Amino acid sequence: MWTLSEEKRQRLEAVSRQDGIISALAIDQRGALKKMFEQFGYQPSKEVISEFKGLVSEELTPYASSILLDPEYGLEAANIRDKEAGLLLAYEKTGYDTSRPGRLPDLLPEWSVLHLKEQGADAIKFLLYYDIDDDPYVNNVKHIFVERLGSECAAENMPFFLELLSYDAKGSDKQSKEFAADKPRKVIQMMKEFSKADYKVDVLKVEVPVDMRYVEGFGEEVVYTKSEAMAYFKEQSDATHLPFIFLSAGVSAQLFQDTLRLAHASSSQFNGVLCGRATWKDAVEPFVQNGVLATREWLRQQGKSNINALNEVLVETAHPWWNKLS
């Protein structure tokens, strides 16, 4: 069973709602956020990215249990978050090491868990790209890497959130029907791997086990019937004893809400979300084209509506993480 030190428990409570559900807002994107600006012909400076993150933090954290930020661009945003919202800080460099095969991870060289803790973090998040079918040597390097991270977090009594993103090391397009057909196996097997005690993970942040665009009733093409998709959600939930939360993967707010309802109907025992772009991504356009006031207006209207609608769905669908404590 999963156990927590008292300090870790208090910190995990700080990033959760009073009912034990994690309804966290994620805006730790760096490279991906720059690309969103570039779609509108704008090359953002570090100051501009920090300003945008600050607007999202200031306007939307009153409606979230916590916010996930990065120490490169997000510390100012962390300081202006709602006083009731907890803070998760990302520890990884954006992207992955492109100089070698295997999407190997790397840490921000000027940071440590201790230094992130000193910045007020309640928990640490690390993103790992993982293919269960990759070269065993590559995967073993990743295993050892995560073991070190888990030990560092345990030494500082910091909850360790491990974000897992699947991919195909052979180069299959993640948007393809072929990848969609294999995605459940990849997602479920990597969850089993990183639920092992060696890694000292406290919360898994994961993809849903299917590509919802290919689920019967949700997209034009069908890779999975609805009953098959539901079976995969249940198998995913049964694959780990740890709390796990879903990431939005950039889908629309409505599709993400529908996804959570399907997970619940499948008896998935998920414990919340760490939702980013599905909540705030459409604020980039008014920020680029019309400035701060227009962005605030969008966040106060549509952004607030998105996050409140998600919160309502979580009340109906998610389960308290403390149900999984030994």
Phi, psi and chi 1 to 4 in degrees:
 res  aa     phi    psi   chi1   chi2   chi3   chi4
   1 MET       -  161.2  -69.9  -68.8  -70.4      -
   2 TRP   -82.8  132.9  175.1   58.5      -      -
   3 THR  -127.4  157.4   59.0      -      -      -
   4 LEU  -135.7  143.7  -76.3  176.8      -      -
   5 SER   -70.4  162.3   67.8      -      -      -
   6 GLU   -62.9  -38.9 -177.7   57.1   30.1      -
   7 GLU   -66.7  -41.6 -175.4  175.5  -11.1      -
   8 LYS   -62.6  -40.0  -87.6 -165.7  176.0 -174.5
   9 ARG   -61.8  -45.1  179.3  178.9 -179.6  126.4
  10 GLN   -61.7  -38.3  -69.2  173.8    3.1      -
  11 ARG   -69.8  -37.9  -69.3 -177.2  176.9  -80.6
  12 LEU   -67.0  -36.3 -160.6   50.1      -      -
  13 GLU   -63.3  -32.6  -72.5  173.1  -11.5      -
  14 ALA   -67.4  -25.3      -      -      -      -
  15 VAL   -99.7    5.6  -58.7      -      -      -
  16 SER  -115.6  164.8  -49.8      -      -      -
  17 ARG   -76.8  171.1  -58.2 -169.9  -44.3 -155.4
  18 GLN   -64.9  -20.8  -69.7 -175.3  -17.1      -
  19 ASP   -89.8    7.6   59.1    0.7      -      -
  20 GLY    82.2   11.7      -      -      -      -
  21 ILE   -98.6  137.3  -54.0  -60.8      -      -
  22 ILE   -93.5  113.8  -62.9  170.3      -      -
  23 SER  -120.6   70.9   59.3      -      -      -
  24 ALA   -94.1  147.0      -      -      -      -
  25 LEU  -100.0  129.8  175.9   66.8      -      -
  26 ALA  -110.4  123.4      -      -      -      -
  27 ILE  -144.2   51.3 -173.8  164.1      -      -
  28 ASP   -93.8    5.7   62.8  -39.0      -      -
  29 GLN   -62.6  140.6  -68.3   83.9   -7.7      -
  30 ARG  -125.2  -74.4  -74.8  151.7  -81.5  176.5
  31 GLY   -59.0  -42.8      -      -      -      -
  32 ALA   -64.4  -36.2      -      -      -      -
  33 LEU   -69.9  -38.8 -177.7   55.2      -      -
  34 LYS   -59.7  -41.2  -70.7  178.3 -177.4  177.8
  35 LYS   -64.9  -33.7  -69.9  178.2 -178.6  177.4
  36 MET   -65.3  -38.6  -66.5  170.4   70.3      -
  37 PHE   -66.7  -41.0  -82.6   92.6      -      -
  38 GLU   -65.9  -25.1  -70.2  165.4   -2.4      -
  39 GLN   -60.9  -22.8  -72.1  177.9  -12.2      -
  40 PHE  -104.5   19.0  -61.9  100.4      -      -
  41 GLY    72.5   28.4      -      -      -      -
  42 TYR  -123.1  129.6 -171.5   83.5      -      -
  43 GLN  -101.0  102.7  -66.1  -68.9  -29.4      -
  44 PRO   -78.6  141.4   30.8  -35.8      -      -
  45 SER   -83.0  170.7   65.4      -      -      -
  46 LYS   -59.2  -38.9  179.1  176.4 -179.2  178.4
  47 GLU   -65.8  -38.0  -69.5   73.0   22.5      -
  48 VAL   -67.5  -43.7  165.1      -      -      -
  49 ILE   -62.2  -42.7  -66.6  173.4      -      -
  50 SER   -62.2  -39.9  -64.1      -      -      -
  51 GLU   -64.5  -42.6 -178.1  179.9   26.5      -
  52 PHE   -63.7  -45.0 -179.4   78.6      -      -
  53 LYS   -60.2  -38.2  -71.8  174.4 -178.9  -84.9
  54 GLY   -63.6  -40.1      -      -      -      -
  55 LEU   -63.0  -44.8  -71.5  168.9      -      -
  56 VAL   -62.5  -44.0  171.7      -      -      -
  57 SER   -62.8  -49.0  176.5      -      -      -
  58 GLU   -63.1  -41.0 -173.6  176.2    7.0      -
  59 GLU   -85.2  -29.6  -64.0  -65.0  -19.6      -
  60 LEU  -109.2  -19.3  -63.4 -175.4      -      -
  61 THR   -65.9  -20.8   50.6      -      -      -
  62 PRO   -60.3  -15.8  -28.0   37.5      -      -
  63 TYR  -112.3    6.9  -44.0  105.9      -      -
  64 ALA  -120.6  155.0      -      -      -      -
  65 SER   -75.8  -23.6   69.1      -      -      -
  66 SER  -169.1  173.0   47.5      -      -      -
  67 ILE  -134.7  140.3 -173.6  169.2      -      -
  68 LEU  -102.0  122.6  167.7   62.5      -      -
  69 LEU  -131.5  172.7  -71.5  158.5      -      -
  70 ASP  -113.7  149.6   58.6  -79.5      -      -
  71 PRO   -76.6   -9.0   25.9  -33.5      -      -
  72 GLU   -76.4  -43.4  -66.4  178.1  -78.7      -
  73 TYR  -124.8   -6.5  -58.5   96.6      -      -
  74 GLY  -110.4    2.5      -      -      -      -
  75 LEU   -68.4  -36.3  -67.5 -178.5      -      -
  76 GLU   -64.5  -39.9  -68.6 -177.1   12.7      -
  77 ALA   -63.4  -36.3      -      -      -      -
  78 ALA   -62.9  -36.1      -      -      -      -
  79 ASN   -74.7  -17.4  -69.3  -28.1      -      -
  80 ILE  -111.8   14.5   58.0  174.7      -      -
  81 ARG   -70.2  164.0   73.3 -172.7 -168.8  -83.4
  82 ASP   -59.0  139.9 -174.5   84.7      -      -
  83 LYS   -65.4  -17.8   60.6 -177.6  177.5   63.3
  84 GLU   -90.3   -8.7  -62.3  -62.2  -36.7      -
  85 ALA   -88.7  134.5      -      -      -      -
  86 GLY   -75.6  173.3      -      -      -      -
  87 LEU  -131.8  123.8  176.0   63.0      -      -
  88 LEU  -107.9  138.8  -59.4   98.5      -      -
  89 LEU  -120.3  136.6  -74.5  177.1      -      -
  90 ALA   -78.0  144.0      -      -      -      -
  91 TYR  -112.6  -10.0 -166.9   11.9      -      -
  92 GLU   -94.0  154.4   77.1  -82.8   -5.1      -
  93 LYS   -66.2  151.9  -75.7 -175.7  178.8  178.5
  94 THR   -66.2  145.1 -172.4      -      -      -
  95 GLY    73.5 -139.7      -      -      -      -
  96 TYR  -157.6  170.6   48.1   83.1      -      -
  97 ASP   -68.9  114.0 -174.3  -12.6      -      -
  98 THR   -94.4   -2.3   57.4      -      -      -
  99 SER   -81.3  -13.7   66.5      -      -      -
 100 ARG  -135.2  155.7  -63.4  176.2  -70.3  172.1
 101 PRO   -70.8  157.2   25.1  -33.6      -      -
 102 GLY   104.9    2.7      -      -      -      -
 103 ARG    49.4   49.7  -61.0 -164.4 -176.0 -171.8
 104 LEU   -68.8  142.0  -65.2  173.2      -      -
 105 PRO   -83.5  166.9   32.1  -35.1      -      -
 106 ASP  -151.3  154.5 -152.2   -8.9      -      -
 107 LEU   -98.1  156.8  -62.7  173.7      -      -
 108 LEU   -65.9  118.1  -66.3  168.6      -      -
 109 PRO   -68.0  -22.6   24.1  -33.8      -      -
 110 GLU   -96.5   11.0   66.8  -87.2   34.0      -
 111 TRP  -126.2  157.4  -69.7   94.9      -      -
 112 SER  -141.0  169.6   65.5      -      -      -
 113 VAL   -59.5  -40.0  171.1      -      -      -
 114 LEU   -60.4  -46.0  173.3   59.7      -      -
 115 HIS   -67.6  -36.1  -70.5  162.7      -      -
 116 LEU   -66.6  -38.1  -66.1  170.7      -      -
 117 LYS   -61.9  -40.5 -177.9  178.9 -177.1  179.5
 118 GLU   -68.1  -20.4  -69.8  172.0  -16.1      -
 119 GLN   -83.4    2.1  -71.2  -64.9  -36.1      -
 120 GLY   100.6    8.4      -      -      -      -
 121 ALA   -64.5  139.9      -      -      -      -
 122 ASP   -94.7  -18.9  -63.5  -59.9      -      -
 123 ALA  -158.2  160.9      -      -      -      -
 124 ILE  -113.2  136.5  -58.3  -61.4      -      -
 125 LYS  -118.4  138.1 -170.8  -85.0  -62.5 -174.6
 126 PHE  -134.0  135.4 -174.4   81.2      -      -
 127 LEU   -99.7  129.2  165.6   62.4      -      -
 128 LEU  -128.0  125.1 -178.9   72.7      -      -
 129 TYR   -84.2  132.9  -69.5   90.1      -      -
 130 TYR  -147.9  132.9 -167.7   81.4      -      -
 131 ASP  -122.1  115.1  179.7    5.4      -      -
 132 ILE   -58.0  -20.9 -165.0   74.4      -      -
 133 ASP   -99.2    7.2  -57.4  -50.8      -      -
 134 ASP   -71.4  171.8 -153.4  -15.5      -      -
 135 ASP   -50.8  128.2 -175.8  -49.7      -      -
 136 PRO   -54.8  -33.9  -26.6   35.1      -      -
 137 TYR   -64.2  -46.0  172.9   79.3      -      -
 138 VAL   -59.7  -45.8  168.5      -      -      -
 139 ASN   -67.8  -34.2  -79.1  -13.8      -      -
 140 ASN   -65.4  -38.4 -172.8   56.8      -      -
 141 VAL   -58.4  -41.8  168.8      -      -      -
 142 LYS   -67.6  -38.9  -66.4  179.3  180.0 -179.0
 143 HIS   -59.7  -48.0  -62.9  164.1      -      -
 144 ILE   -63.8  -39.4  -61.8  -59.0      -      -
 145 PHE   -58.9  -47.5 -165.3   99.3      -      -
 146 VAL   -69.1  -34.4  175.8      -      -      -
 147 GLU   -58.1  -43.7  -74.4  177.8   13.5      -
 148 ARG   -62.1  -43.1  -67.6 -167.2 -170.9  107.2
 149 LEU   -62.3  -45.4  -78.8  175.4      -      -
 150 GLY   -60.8  -39.8      -      -      -      -
 151 SER   -67.5  -38.5  -66.4      -      -      -
 152 GLU   -64.7  -43.2 -172.5 -179.2    2.0      -
 153 CYS   -65.0  -41.7  -71.3      -      -      -
 154 ALA   -62.4  -39.0      -      -      -      -
 155 ALA   -63.0  -31.1      -      -      -      -
 156 GLU   -98.9    6.1  -64.5  -63.1  -23.8      -
 157 ASN    54.9   42.1  -92.1  -50.9      -      -
 158 MET  -108.2  125.3  -68.1  -68.4  -78.7      -
 159 PRO   -55.4  135.7  -25.4   34.6      -      -
 160 PHE  -107.6  110.1  178.7   20.5      -      -
 161 PHE   -97.1  118.3  -77.1   58.9      -      -
 162 LEU  -106.1  117.6  179.0   62.3      -      -
 163 GLU   -93.4  125.3  178.6  177.5    5.1      -
 164 LEU  -114.3  126.2  -64.0  170.7      -      -
 165 LEU  -121.2  124.7  -72.0 -178.8      -      -
 166 SER   -80.6  156.8   62.8      -      -      -
 167 TYR  -160.3  174.0   72.2  101.5      -      -
 168 ASP  -111.0  113.2 -177.4    4.5      -      -
 169 ALA   -63.0  -20.9      -      -      -      -
 170 LYS   -83.1   -4.9  -64.9  179.2 -179.8  178.4
 171 GLY   100.4    8.4      -      -      -      -
 172 SER   -61.2  137.7  175.3      -      -      -
 173 ASP   -65.2  124.3 -179.5    2.5      -      -
 174 LYS   -66.2  -17.6 -165.1  168.2 -178.5  178.5
 175 GLN   -88.2   -3.8  -52.7  -56.9  -43.4      -
 176 SER   -81.8  160.1   68.1      -      -      -
 177 LYS   -64.5  -33.6  -68.4  173.7   65.7  175.7
 178 GLU   -63.8  -44.0  -68.9   72.4   22.6      -
 179 PHE   -67.9  -40.4 -174.7   85.6      -      -
 180 ALA   -56.1  -39.2      -      -      -      -
 181 ALA   -64.9  -31.6      -      -      -      -
 182 ASP   -96.8  -10.2 -155.7   22.9      -      -
 183 LYS   -58.2  -44.7 -178.6  179.4  178.3 -179.5
 184 PRO   -54.8  -44.0  -26.1   35.7      -      -
 185 ARG   -63.3  -45.0 -177.7 -177.0   65.2   87.4
 186 LYS   -63.4  -46.0  -72.6 -178.2 -179.4  -69.7
 187 VAL   -66.3  -45.4  169.5      -      -      -
 188 ILE   -68.3  -41.3  -69.2  166.4      -      -
 189 GLN   -67.7  -36.8  -70.1  -58.4  -44.4      -
 190 MET   -72.4  -29.4   71.2  180.0  175.7      -
 191 MET   -64.8  -40.3  -75.7 -177.3   65.1      -
 192 LYS   -61.7  -43.4  -72.1 -178.3  177.9  179.0
 193 GLU   -59.6  -51.0  173.4   62.9   39.1      -
 194 PHE   -86.8    6.9  -69.7  100.8      -      -
 195 SER   -87.6   -6.5  -64.0      -      -      -
 196 LYS   -66.1  146.8  -65.3  176.1 -178.6  176.9
 197 ALA   -61.9  -26.7      -      -      -      -
 198 ASP   -56.3  -30.7  -66.9   -9.4      -      -
 199 TYR   -86.4  -16.0  -58.1  110.0      -      -
 200 LYS    56.7   33.6  -61.5 -179.4  175.9   63.9
 201 VAL   -76.4  140.2  173.3      -      -      -
 202 ASP  -101.4  -37.8  -65.0  -59.9      -      -
 203 VAL  -140.0  132.2  179.5      -      -      -
 204 LEU   -94.6  131.3  -69.9  168.4      -      -
 205 LYS  -106.6  116.2  178.3 -173.1  176.9 -173.5
 206 VAL  -136.1  161.7  -64.7      -      -      -
 207 GLU   -74.0  156.2  -56.1  165.0  -84.8      -
 208 VAL   -68.7  155.4  -61.3      -      -      -
 209 PRO   -79.5   -3.2   30.3  -37.0      -      -
 210 VAL  -130.0  160.8  -63.9      -      -      -
 211 ASP   -90.1  109.6 -173.3  -31.8      -      -
 212 MET   -62.9  -20.0  -69.7  -64.5  -67.4      -
 213 ARG   -68.3  -15.3  -62.8  169.6  -54.2  157.7
 214 TYR  -114.2   15.5  -64.1  113.0      -      -
 215 VAL   -92.1  135.6  176.0      -      -      -
 216 GLU   -51.4  125.7  177.8 -173.5   21.4      -
 217 GLY    93.0   -9.0      -      -      -      -
 218 PHE  -116.0  -23.6  -68.3   87.9      -      -
 219 GLY  -137.9  173.3      -      -      -      -
 220 GLU   -77.8  -33.1  -65.5 -178.5    3.0      -
 221 GLU  -105.1  146.2  -64.3 -173.5   84.6      -
 222 VAL  -117.1  121.5  174.0      -      -      -
 223 VAL  -104.0  -34.2  171.1      -      -      -
 224 TYR  -125.2  136.2  -24.1   86.7      -      -
 225 THR   -68.1  164.8   65.0      -      -      -
 226 LYS   -61.2  -40.3 -173.6  175.2 -179.7 -179.5
 227 SER   -67.9  -35.4   60.9      -      -      -
 228 GLU   -65.9  -42.8  -73.9  172.0  -21.7      -
 229 ALA   -60.8  -42.6      -      -      -      -
 230 MET   -63.9  -37.4  -67.5  176.3   70.6      -
 231 ALA   -64.5  -36.5      -      -      -      -
 232 TYR   -68.2  -39.4  -74.0  132.9      -      -
 233 PHE   -59.9  -42.7  -87.1  105.4      -      -
 234 LYS   -67.8  -41.8 -177.8   63.7  167.0   63.0
 235 GLU   -62.8  -39.6 -174.8  179.8   -6.0      -
 236 GLN   -60.9  -46.8  176.7 -170.3   42.4      -
 237 SER   -61.1  -38.4 -179.3      -      -      -
 238 ASP   -76.0  -10.5  -67.6  -16.5      -      -
 239 ALA   -79.1  -10.9      -      -      -      -
 240 THR  -140.6  148.1 -176.1      -      -      -
 241 HIS   -94.7   -6.6   62.5  -75.3      -      -
 242 LEU   -83.6  155.8  -64.6  173.1      -      -
 243 PRO   -60.5  143.4  -19.0   30.5      -      -
 244 PHE  -141.6  146.0   68.6   97.7      -      -
 245 ILE  -127.7  153.8   57.1  179.4      -      -
 246 PHE   -96.4  142.4  -72.8  128.9      -      -
 247 LEU   -96.3  156.8   54.9   91.2      -      -
 248 SER   -87.8  -19.9   63.5      -      -      -
 249 ALA    57.6   25.0      -      -      -      -
 250 GLY    78.4    8.4      -      -      -      -
 251 VAL   -74.2  171.4  -57.4      -      -      -
 252 SER   -66.6  157.6   69.5      -      -      -
 253 ALA   -58.1  -42.5      -      -      -      -
 254 GLN   -66.6  -42.9 -174.5   59.1   57.3      -
 255 LEU   -65.4  -37.2  179.8   56.7      -      -
 256 PHE   -65.4  -41.0 -169.5   50.3      -      -
 257 GLN   -63.0  -42.3  -67.0  162.8   27.9      -
 258 ASP   -64.3  -35.2  -69.4  -18.8      -      -
 259 THR   -62.5  -44.0  -58.3      -      -      -
 260 LEU   -64.8  -36.5  -61.8 -178.0      -      -
 261 ARG   -64.8  -40.0  -67.9 -171.2  178.3   97.6
 262 LEU   -66.6  -39.3 -176.4   61.9      -      -
 263 ALA   -60.4  -43.6      -      -      -      -
 264 HIS   -64.5  -43.1  175.6   67.9      -      -
 265 ALA   -63.1  -21.0      -      -      -      -
 266 SER   -89.9    3.0  -50.6      -      -      -
 267 SER    69.4   27.1  -60.9      -      -      -
 268 SER   -69.0  133.7  174.0      -      -      -
 269 GLN   -97.7   44.3  -59.4  -63.7  -58.5      -
 270 PHE   -71.5  158.7   72.3   96.2      -      -
 271 ASN  -118.7   17.3  -54.1  104.6      -      -
 272 GLY   138.2 -158.6      -      -      -      -
 273 VAL  -142.8  156.6  -63.3      -      -      -
 274 LEU  -125.4   91.2 -127.5  171.3      -      -
 275 CYS  -105.7  126.3  179.4      -      -      -
 276 GLY  -111.5  -93.2      -      -      -      -
 277 ARG   -60.3  -30.4  -71.0  167.7  -72.6  175.4
 278 ALA   -59.5  -24.1      -      -      -      -
 279 THR   -91.4  -44.7  -60.5      -      -      -
 280 TRP  -121.6   -3.1   53.4 -102.8      -      -
 281 LYS   -59.9  -33.3   66.1  177.9  179.3  179.0
 282 ASP   -75.7   -1.3  -69.6  -23.2      -      -
 283 ALA   -79.7  -14.4      -      -      -      -
 284 VAL   -64.0  -41.8  172.5      -      -      -
 285 GLU   -62.3  -50.9 -177.3  174.1    4.2      -
 286 PRO   -64.2  -30.0   17.9  -30.2      -      -
 287 PHE   -64.3  -46.0 -176.9   84.2      -      -
 288 VAL   -69.6  -42.5  169.6      -      -      -
 289 GLN   -89.5  -29.5  -64.2 -176.5  -10.5      -
 290 ASN  -130.7   -5.4  -60.4  -58.6      -      -
 291 GLY    93.6 -169.0      -      -      -      -
 292 VAL   -65.4  -45.2  170.1      -      -      -
 293 LEU   -62.4  -42.5  -68.7  178.9      -      -
 294 ALA   -65.6  -35.7      -      -      -      -
 295 THR   -66.8  -45.1  -51.5      -      -      -
 296 ARG   -58.3  -42.0  -75.3 -166.5 -173.5  -83.2
 297 GLU   -62.8  -43.9 -178.1   64.5   20.7      -
 298 TRP   -62.4  -46.1 -170.9   94.2      -      -
 299 LEU   -62.8  -38.5  -68.9  167.9      -      -
 300 ARG   -73.2  -21.9  -70.2  173.6  179.9  177.6
 301 GLN  -101.8  -77.8  -61.4  -63.4  -36.8      -
 302 GLN   -71.7  -40.4 -169.3   58.8   49.7      -
 303 GLY   -61.3  -46.2      -      -      -      -
 304 LYS   -62.1  -42.1  177.4 -177.4  175.5 -178.7
 305 SER   -61.5  -42.9  176.0      -      -      -
 306 ASN   -60.8  -46.8  -72.2  -14.6      -      -
 307 ILE   -74.3  -34.4 -160.1  166.7      -      -
 308 ASN   -68.8  -38.3  -80.1  -20.4      -      -
 309 ALA   -63.6  -39.6      -      -      -      -
 310 LEU   -64.9  -41.3 -179.3   58.9      -      -
 311 ASN   -60.6  -39.1  -75.6  -25.4      -      -
 312 GLU   -64.7  -39.6  -69.9  175.1    7.6      -
 313 VAL   -66.2  -38.4  172.6      -      -      -
 314 LEU   -63.7  -36.4  -73.2  172.8      -      -
 315 VAL   -57.4  -37.6  169.9      -      -      -
 316 GLU   -82.4  -23.9  -56.0  165.9    2.7      -
 317 THR  -120.7  -33.4   60.6      -      -      -
 318 ALA   -88.3  164.6      -      -      -      -
 319 HIS  -123.3  146.3  -60.4  -97.1      -      -
 320 PRO   -62.2  137.6  -17.6   29.1      -      -
 321 TRP   -65.7  -26.4   53.6 -100.1      -      -
 322 TRP   -71.9  -10.2   51.4   61.1      -      -
 323 ASN   -61.8  -21.4  -72.8   -5.3      -      -
 324 LYS   -97.5    0.0  -63.6 -178.9  177.7  178.3
 325 LEU   -71.4  142.0  -83.6  169.7      -      -
 326 SER   -75.5      -   61.2      -      -      -
